[in-house]
Amino acid sequence: MTATHLSSPAADAPVGPVATGPRDPHDRAGRRLRSLDLLRGVTVAGMITVNATAGVQGLDKPVFAPLLHADWAGFTLADTVFPAFLTMVGVSIAISAKPDAGGAAATRRVLARAGRMILLGLLLGHMFFLADFHKYVPRLPGVLQRIGIVFAICAILYPRMSGRARAIAAGVLLVGYWGLCLLPMPDGSATDLWVQGHNFVSWVDRAVFGNWRYVKGPDGYDPEGLLSTLPAIAQGLLGTLAGDYLRRGQPVTAAAKRLFVAGIAGMAAGL
């Protein structure tokens, strides 16, 4: 994930994308954020547990269903892991922002880090090629690839957009993705969000990636597909808003209560 343990001058930066004006003694930019460290550890533990559960299921053994991803419709405990990673990306971007975050050198560092994550994701995703290269079909999308893309876009937008603008952008992305899911499919098939792959977003995955996607077949799709990256970017942008709030140095209890209320409101809106 992105770094959060950065020293001055970020530690003296006021709240906002770019440091200007006098020093704000309550700004927590660049300091270690224990809640973020804790969430990162819990999320990694959750990822390991979910992967292990899927492995046990592959051996035809009984498993605890909430620790498996929803096949299509629905939302399980396992489905909270990846959004948590994307939220932490956004929080880390805000917490670690330096005064030169919008400069050319900083942009190059962001693109280089994103490129390393994407490359690492491709390498890890193709390790099975070494075991059975005759039957192996490559897959271009992936978890680390999506994290790298979301990190790059959010880190580049952060110093160039106000918090209000980022909130609006996240809302537009989510509502726009909703509309894309309801578009008719060009092949004439009926759109039905309750049936796997029967929507425009999945059709685009089949058209662009062909067999180079995670779920094969005529109703296949990729969970880290092309258009579904849009709400992932929105998730990262929402994380930057949380990071901005945490930088203000509010009392822990008050900050936790307000973030909890914001989380409940987000869940209600999502439902």
N, C-alpha and C positions, 0 to 999 in steps of 0.2 A: 504494500500500500504506500501512499505518499507519506513523506516524512513530516513529523510534527515537532521534532526536537530541534528547533533552529534558534540561534542566538541573535543579538542585536545586528542590524538596526530594526529588525521586525518587531522586537519586543517593545520598542518605543513608538510603534506606529499606531495612530488612532484608528477607530473602527471605520472600515470602509476598504474598498479595493486598493486604493493607492494612498500612501502616507503623505499627508500635507498638514500644515498647521502645527500647533504646539503639542507637546507630549501629553498623552493621556495616561495617568498613573494606574487606571483601572483596566487598561487594555491588556488582554492576556495573549496577544499574538506572539507566536514563537515559543511559548512555554509548553511544558509537558502537560497534556490533558489526561488526567487519570481515567475519566469516564470513557474517553476514546480508546485508551489502551485496554480497558476492561472489555469494552464492546468488541474490540478486535480479537481479543483472546477467546471470548465466548463464541464469536462467530466462527472462528477457525475450528474450535472444538465442535461446533454444530456441523460444520462442513465435513469434518472427519467422520462424525457419527452418521450423517446422512449417506456418505459414500460407503461406509462399512455396512449400513443397513441394506443398501442396494446390492452390495456384494453377497450378503447373506441370502437375500431374496433370489439372486441368481443361482444359488445352490439349492433352490426349492425348499428352503427352510422357512418356518413362520417368522414374521417380523411385525413390529409395531407400526401400523399403517400411517400414523401421522409423521413418521420419520421417512416416508417416501414422498417424492414429488407427486402432485396431482397428475394423473395421466393427461388430462386436457382441462375440463372445466373443474373449478374448485380451487381451494387454497389450503395448504397444510402447513404444519410447523416447518417442514423442510423447505418450503417455498419462501421462508423469511430470510434465508441465508444470503442469497445473492443480492437482494435489495439492501441488506445491511452493509455489504461490502461497498455498494455504490454510494450509499449515504455517507459512509466513512471517507470515501474519496472526496466528496464535497466538503465535509467538515475539515478534513486535513488541508485542503486547498486554502480555505479561509483562515485557519489557525496559523498556517505557516507562511502566509503571504508577506512578501517583503516590499519595501517602497518601490523597487524597480520591477515589480511583477509584470508590468505591461511593456517592458523593454524588449529589444530584439534578442539580447543575450538570454533573458529569462525564457522567451518563447522558444529559442533553440534548445534550451535545457528541457523544457516541457516536451517538445517533440521527440527529443532523444530518449527521454524516459519512457514515453508512450511507445516508441518504436521498439525499445527493449522488451516491454511487456508483451507486445504483439508477437514479436519474434519468439519469445520464450513460450507463449501459448501455442504457437504453431509447432515448435519443437516437441513440447510435451504431448500435444495432441496427435502427433504422428509417430510416437515411439513404437506403437504396435506394428508399424510398417517393417520394423526390423525382425519381428517374430514371424510374420506371414505376409510377405510383400506380394505374393501372387494373388491373394484374395483381398488385400487391403484397398479400401476406397478412401481417398483423402477427404478431409473436412476442413473448409476454410474458416468458418466462424468458430467461436469458442469463448469460454469464460474470460480468460486473460486478455484475449483480443478485444472483447467488449469493454473490459475495465480500462484497457489502454486507450481506446477511442473516447470513452466517456471522460477519462482524466484529461486527455488532450483538449477536448472541446470546452469542458468546464474551466480548466486552468487558464485557457486563452481568453474566455469570455469574462472571467471573474474581475480582472482589473479594468475591464472596458465597459462594464455594465453596473449600474446601481443595484441595490438589493430589490427595489421595486421592479426594475426592468427584468431581473432574473426571475422573480416570482411570476411576472406576467408571461415570460418566455416558457417557464415550466407549465403554466396553465394552458398556454396555446399548444404546446407539444402534446399534452395529455388529451385535450379535447380533439386536437387534430388527429391523433392516433385512433381515438374512438371512431371518428368519421371514416378513417381508412379501413377499419375493421368491418364497416357496414357497406362499403362499396360493392357493387356487383362484380363478379369475377369475369374477366375477359373471355374465358372459355365457355361461358354460358351456364355454368353450374350454379345451383342455388346457394345463396349465402345463408349459413346457419351457424351462429357462434357456439351452439351447443354440440356441434359435430366437429371432430378433429379435422383441421385443415380446410374447412369449408368457409374460407373467407379470403378477402383480397390480399391480406398480409401474407398468409401462407402460400397463396398462389405466386406471389412475387418471389418467395424463397425457392419454390420449385422451378420457376422460370430462370432465375439468376444462378442458383447453385446447382441445379440438376441433382445428380446423385451425390454431390459433394455437400450434403446436409446431414443432420443428425437423424431425423426420422425419415425413413425411406417410404416408397409406395406412392400410389396416386393421391393420397390424402396427406402426404408427408409435409414436413415443415422443419424449421430449425429454431430451437428455443433461444438461440442468440442470433437470430436472423437479421435481415437488412432493415426493414421498416420497424421492427420491434426494438431497434436501438433508440428510437425517438423517445419513448417513455423512460428508457434507461438514462438518457441524458437529463430528462426532467428530474429523475430521482437524484442525480448528482447535483443539479442546481438547487434542489430543495435542501440538500446537505450543506451547500455553501451558506444558505440562509441560517441554518442552525448554527453553523460555525461562526457567522457574524454575531449572532446573539450570544454565544458562549464567550466570545472575545470581550464582551463588555464588562466582565468581572462581577456579574450579579451574584447575590448570595445564592449558595448552592440550592437551598430548599426552594426559593422563589423561582429560580431558573428551571428546576426540575418540574415544578408544578405547571409552569407555563408551557414548557415543551410537552408535557403530558397532555394538557388540554389541546395543544396544537395537533398532537398525534391523534387524539380521539376525533377531532374535527376532520382531519385528513382521512381517517378510516370511514367516517360517516359519508364524506363526499365521494369516496371511492365506491362504497356500497350503493 
